[in-house]
Amino acid sequence: MKIAVVILNWNGRNFLRTFLPPVLQHSGQAEIIVADNASSDDSCDVLRSEFPSVKLIRNEKNHGFAGGYNHALEHVDADYFILLNSDVEVTPGWIDPVIKMMEMDHSMVAAQPKILSHAHKTSFEYAGAAGGFIDKYGYPFCRGRIFNSIEEDTGQYNDARRIFWATGACLFVRASAFKKVNGFDEKFFAHMEEIDLCWRLQKAGGTIWYCPDSTVFHVGGGTLHKSNPHKTYLNFRNNLLMLYKNLPEKEFEKVFSFRLLFDSVAAIKFFASAGNLNETRAVIRAHGDFRKMKKELMKTPGGKEDEISKVIYQGSILNEYYMGGKKRFSQLGF
C-alpha cells in the first residue's frame, strides 16, 4: 500500500521549517511531498537544502488550493493521498488509525483526524474540529465548532462517526475515488472546495468519516485571516456554487430564496456591527459572481440522495445558534 503525504505550500518557508520535521519523524513509510504553488519566497531553496528527502513538485503558477492540489497530484503515485496544510503539527502515529479504519470499509473514501488548535491545545480548531456537516441551507459547521463558538476537547467526540465533510487541513482520501470525481473543482480556487469534493464523493457512492484516534494541531489562517474580505467573498461565492452543483434544480431554487434573505442579513450585519463596508461588498460581489459563474458549472450527477440526507442537518443552524442559543453540537440532537 502506497501512502503519500502532500503538503501544498505558498510562501510558507517558516511553516515548513517548523512543521515538516514532525511530519518526517512521525509518518512511517509514507512518501512526503511538498507541492509548491509558485512561491515568491525561498521555500524551494529551503526544501532542497534542509529537507533533501522531501520530494518537491513545483506548480508553474499559484493555482489556489483546489488547482494546486489537482496539478500536483497528477504526479503522485499512491493508494491514499493525505492532503496536509503546511501549518499543521502532526503527532506520533497520526496516520495508522485513519488508514486502518478506511481499510476496514472500502466505502469510506475520505476521512479526517481530530483537529485541535495549535495555540490552545485543549480546544478544537475552527477548520474541521471533530468532523464537518452542513445544514439544509448549506451553512457549514463542525462537531466542536459552530460559527465562532469553539468547544474544549473533553473527550465528548471520541467516537468514530460518519460526517458530511472532512477538512482540507488534513484530508485522507482514496486516490481512486479522488480521480473518479476529477478531484477538486478549480473554479473554487480556495475555500469550500473540500466540502464540494466530499459531497461529490458521496454522490458517487462513498462515505466520509471522522477518526478520533488520530490527532493533529492546526495553526489556521496562515494564508487568509478569517476577517479578510477576500475570504468572506470566497466563502459566500463558493458556498453558492457548491449548492448549485450538488442540489437538484427545484431544491436549489427553494434553498436559494432563503439564502438571498440570510446573506442579505449577513451583509447588513457586517456593516452594522463594525461599519465594515468591505465585508458587505464582499457578500454582494459573491452573489453577483455566482450568477455569472453558474452558467459554466456542470451539475453533479444525482445518486445516494437519501443516504446523503442522513448527514445533512435538516434544520437551520443559523436559527438554532442565534435564536435558540445552541452553541454546542451536542445541543442539536443530531
C-alpha positions in Angstrom: 0.0 0.0 0.0 1.4 3.4 -1.0 0.6 6.5 1.1 1.6 10.0 0.1 1.5 13.0 2.4 1.2 16.0 0.2 1.7 19.5 1.6 0.7 22.4 -0.5 3.0 25.4 0.1 2.7 29.0 -0.9 5.3 31.3 0.7 5.3 29.2 3.8 9.0 28.8 4.4 8.7 29.3 8.2 5.8 26.9 8.4 7.9 24.3 6.6 10.8 24.7 8.9 8.5 24.4 11.9 6.2 21.6 10.9 8.0 19.5 8.4 10.3 17.8 10.9 7.4 16.2 12.9 5.9 15.0 9.6 9.2 13.4 8.6 9.5 11.9 12.1 6.0 10.5 12.6 4.8 9.5 9.1 6.4 6.0 8.9 6.9 4.8 5.3 4.6 7.4 3.7 6.2 9.4 1.0 6.5 13.1 1.9 5.9 15.6 -0.9 5.7 19.4 -0.9 3.8 20.9 -3.8 4.9 24.5 -4.2 2.3 26.8 -5.7 4.8 29.2 -7.3 6.1 30.8 -4.1 7.9 34.1 -4.3 9.9 33.4 -1.1 12.8 31.0 -0.8 10.6 28.0 0.2 12.0 25.8 -2.6 15.6 26.6 -1.7 14.9 25.8 2.0 13.4 22.4 1.0 16.4 21.5 -1.2 19.0 22.4 1.4 17.3 21.5 4.7 14.9 18.7 3.7 16.6 16.8 0.8 14.5 13.6 1.4 11.2 15.5 0.7 10.0 15.3 -2.9 9.3 18.7 -4.4 6.7 19.3 -7.1 6.7 22.9 -8.5 3.5 24.3 -10.0 4.1 26.9 -12.7 1.7 29.4 -11.0 -0.4 29.8 -8.0 -3.5 27.7 -8.8 -5.0 28.2 -5.3 -5.8 25.3 -3.0 -8.0 23.4 -5.5 -5.9 23.7 -8.6 -2.7 23.5 -6.7 -3.5 20.1 -5.4 -5.1 18.9 -8.7 -1.9 19.7 -10.7 0.4 18.3 -8.1 -1.5 15.0 -7.5 -1.3 14.2 -11.3 2.4 13.4 -10.5 1.8 11.4 -7.3 1.5 7.6 -7.4 -0.3 6.4 -4.2 -3.3 4.5 -3.0 -4.0 7.1 -0.4 -3.4 10.9 -0.6 -3.1 12.7 2.7 -3.5 16.4 2.0 -1.9 18.3 4.8 -1.8 22.1 5.4 1.7 23.4 5.9 0.7 24.9 9.3 -0.3 21.5 10.9 1.7 19.8 13.6 1.3 16.0 13.4 1.7 13.6 16.3 3.2 10.1 16.7 1.1 7.5 15.0 -1.2 10.0 13.3 -1.6 8.1 10.0 -2.2 4.5 11.0 -5.6 4.8 12.8 -7.2 6.6 9.9 -5.8 4.2 7.2 -6.7 1.2 9.3 -10.3 2.4 9.6 -10.6 3.1 5.9 -9.1 -0.3 5.0 -11.8 -2.0 7.1 -14.6 -0.5 5.0 -13.9 0.4 1.4 -17.0 2.6 1.2 -15.0 5.1 3.3 -13.4 7.2 0.6 -12.3 10.2 2.8 -11.7 10.9 6.4 -10.1 13.3 8.9 -8.5 13.1 12.3 -9.3 15.2 15.3 -8.2 18.7 14.6 -7.2 20.7 17.7 -5.8 24.3 18.0 -2.1 24.7 17.9 -2.4 27.8 20.1 -4.8 26.3 22.6 -4.2 22.6 22.5 -7.2 21.5 24.6 -9.6 23.3 22.2 -10.9 22.2 18.9 -9.7 24.1 15.9 -12.1 26.1 13.7 -11.3 24.4 10.4 -12.6 20.8 10.9 -12.7 20.2 14.7 -14.3 16.7 15.1 -15.8 16.5 11.6 -17.9 18.7 9.4 -21.6 19.0 8.5 -23.9 21.4 6.7 -27.5 22.4 7.3 -30.3 22.2 4.7 -29.3 25.7 3.6 -25.7 24.9 3.0 -24.2 26.5 6.1 -21.2 24.5 7.3 -20.4 23.7 11.0 -18.5 21.1 12.9 -18.7 18.8 15.9 -16.8 21.0 18.3 -17.3 24.3 16.4 -20.5 26.1 15.4 -19.7 29.5 13.8 -17.3 31.2 16.2 -18.2 29.1 19.3 -15.3 26.6 19.8 -15.5 23.8 22.4 -12.9 22.4 24.7 -12.0 18.8 23.9 -13.1 16.8 26.9 -13.5 13.6 25.0 -17.1 14.3 24.1 -16.4 13.5 20.4 -14.1 10.5 20.9 -16.4 8.2 18.8 -15.7 7.4 15.1 -18.6 8.8 13.1 -19.8 9.3 9.6 -19.7 13.0 8.7 -20.7 15.2 5.7 -17.3 16.7 5.0 -13.7 16.2 6.1 -11.4 19.3 6.4 -8.9 20.1 3.8 -6.4 20.9 6.5 -5.8 17.2 7.0 -7.7 15.2 4.4 -7.2 11.5 3.9 -8.7 10.4 0.6 -8.5 7.3 -1.6 -6.7 8.2 -4.7 -9.0 6.1 -6.9 -12.1 7.9 -5.5 -10.4 11.4 -5.9 -9.6 10.6 -9.5 -13.1 9.2 -10.2 -14.8 12.5 -9.4 -12.0 14.5 -11.1 -10.6 16.0 -7.9 -11.3 19.5 -6.7 -13.3 21.9 -8.7 -10.7 24.5 -9.7 -13.3 27.2 -10.2 -13.5 27.4 -6.4 -9.7 28.4 -6.2 -9.8 28.2 -2.3 -12.4 27.6 0.4 -15.3 25.2 0.4 -13.6 23.1 -2.2 -13.2 20.2 0.2 -17.0 20.3 1.1 -17.9 20.2 -2.6 -15.4 17.3 -3.1 -16.9 15.3 -0.2 -20.4 15.9 -1.5 -19.5 14.6 -4.9 -17.7 11.6 -3.4 -20.8 10.7 -1.5 -23.0 11.1 -4.7 -20.6 8.6 -6.3 -21.4 6.1 -3.5 -18.7 6.8 -0.9 -18.9 7.8 2.8 -16.8 10.3 4.8 -15.7 9.6 8.3 -14.1 11.1 11.4 -11.4 9.2 13.2 -10.8 10.2 16.9 -7.8 8.0 17.4 -5.6 10.4 15.4 -4.9 14.0 16.4 -3.2 16.9 14.8 -2.8 20.6 15.8 -3.6 23.3 13.3 -2.5 26.9 13.4 -5.2 28.1 10.9 -5.5 31.4 9.0 -1.9 31.0 7.6 -2.9 32.3 4.1 -6.0 34.4 4.6 -7.2 35.5 8.1 -10.9 34.8 8.7 -11.7 38.5 8.8 -10.2 39.2 5.4 -12.9 40.4 3.0 -11.5 38.2 0.2 -12.0 35.2 2.4 -15.6 36.3 3.0 -16.1 36.7 -0.7 -14.7 33.2 -1.5 -16.7 31.5 1.3 -20.0 33.1 0.2 -19.5 32.6 -3.5 -18.2 29.1 -3.3 -20.9 28.0 -1.0 -23.5 29.1 -3.6 -21.5 27.3 -6.3 -21.5 24.2 -4.3 -25.2 24.2 -3.6 -26.0 24.9 -7.3 -23.8 22.0 -8.4 -25.0 19.4 -6.0 -28.7 20.1 -5.2 -31.5 19.1 -7.6 -32.7 22.1 -9.5 -36.0 22.5 -7.7 -34.4 22.1 -4.3 -31.8 24.6 -5.1 -34.3 27.2 -6.2 -36.1 26.8 -2.8 -32.8 27.0 -0.8 -31.5 29.9 -2.9 -34.6 32.0 -2.0 -33.7 31.6 1.7 -30.1 32.3 1.0 -30.9 35.6 -0.6 -32.6 36.6 2.7 -30.0 35.2 5.0 -27.0 36.5 3.1 -28.6 40.0 2.9 -29.0 40.0 6.6 -25.3 38.9 6.9 -24.2 41.8 4.7 -26.2 44.3 6.7 -24.9 42.8 10.0 -21.2 43.2 8.7 -21.8 46.9 8.2 -23.9 47.5 11.3 -21.5 45.7 13.7 -18.3 47.3 12.6 -19.0 49.7 9.8 -17.2 47.2 7.6 -18.2 48.2 4.1 -15.6 45.9 2.5 -17.2 42.8 4.1 -20.6 43.9 2.9 -19.3 44.5 -0.6 -17.7 41.0 -0.5 -21.1 39.4 0.1 -22.7 41.4 -2.7 -19.9 40.6 -5.1 -20.1 36.9 -4.2 -23.7 36.8 -5.2 -23.0 38.7 -8.5 -20.1 36.5 -9.5 -22.1 33.3 -8.6 -24.8 34.3 -11.1 -22.1 34.7 -13.8 -20.2 31.6 -12.9 -23.1 29.2 -12.6 -23.6 29.1 -16.3 -20.2 27.4 -16.7 -20.9 24.7 -14.0 -21.6 21.1 -14.5 -24.3 19.7 -12.3 -23.1 16.7 -10.2 -25.0 13.5 -11.3 -27.6 12.5 -8.7 -27.1 9.5 -6.5 -27.4 8.3 -2.9 -29.6 11.3 -2.1 -31.4 9.5 0.8 -28.2 8.3 2.3 -26.5 11.7 2.0 -29.5 13.5 3.6 -28.8 11.5 6.8 -25.6 13.6 7.4 -27.2 16.9 6.4 -28.8 18.8 9.4 -32.4 19.3 8.3 -32.9 22.4 10.3 -31.3 25.9 10.2 -28.0 26.2 12.1 -28.5 30.0 12.0 -31.8 29.8 13.8 -30.5 27.2 16.3 -27.4 29.3 17.1 -28.7 32.8 17.1 -32.4 32.3 18.2 -32.1 29.0 20.1 -28.8 29.7 21.8 -27.4 26.3 20.9 -23.6 26.8 20.8 -22.5 23.2 21.1 -23.0 20.4 18.6 -24.4 18.1 21.3 -27.3 20.5 21.8 -28.6 20.0 18.3 -29.7 16.4 19.0 -28.2 15.5 15.6 
